[in-house]
């Protein structure tokens, strides 16, 4: 009898402890936090295979295509479509930067999220997978070129931006795409039209999207000790064509124009997600990840909202899109806030300075709730010989120089590359998720199991 009672008690405790050890199935809104995200192209395929999802998705697209978009979205049928789609893979889908069908993926993403936000939010969630890669290897290589640890006198005389251009010319892909955008962005169309800006932007996007960051970051974020070097850094994207214009538009108008294009809108949202100033972190960045911020910044180059250095100051780093807040009216405060995300952003400034100095922060990245795409591995280039010329075969046009060769202590170069400042070269998260994700409770599940063993032993002891 004692053994029977002990057995019943043991069975009851066993079931109770097992129920405590197992997590309850997520219900309702929490379901999204537990479902792994897929890219939006794949999510669209899954939706198309399910009749209810595909029909509601077609309905939503019709709602978004209406002339009076807000009125259409207020329609009950549109709202019902949105509710169904929030329970589909389309809601949680994300895109990979540079994926084969990136534009198609982004169009699918925004077709869902524009219906939810109505496009009125100051900061929009990024449609891209979060960046988990760090800059450790690239920072170490950057320190070699910046002269960290070398003779300070030698390092002070070095032009690290020139060294970065030389490194690019050692890589066939980097040299080819750099030569392409320099040629296109310097090609005068007519006496009144200095270049084809649209083609220049496209060539720049190809360069920053297809060349490993090992090379592009060195050219864009190189450290400088003098104005001549800083001017070369500013001229990296050939601002006379890709950046500057006759007049500066209003920043909010520029942002609105960017948001009419899915690719530009996505890059801007990604910049805000990864570079928005945070005063609760060591680096000033939302996730203490310089790689994510620098990548998002580079991703905006090649659009009308392209950011660049505003002057040739070697240390006072200030970047901005080509815009101002004049004529903002009652939107002036919002406009100034948008502009400060570039001009007075400690995250972006710290990331640029840290890369130029070759000093990454020793922090572990925040783990996203799904597996993000890893950055491609890049090959390490050897140290460059001192007499390597920064040359391509692009013609004999000359860009205004910012200092003389003699001032820099550099030898004259008979190369035909287009100048980038010097006469010797005068001849080239799920971020934004509105669902709460519970932290992993894995380590805690072992405790009920241990308690179960102890109780079992005690009950057997009592029974005997």
Beta strands, then each sheet from edge to edge (+ up, - down):
strand 1: 249-250
strand 2: 307-309
strand 3: 319-321
strand 4: 323-324
sheet 1: 1+ 4+
sheet 2: 2+ 3-
end
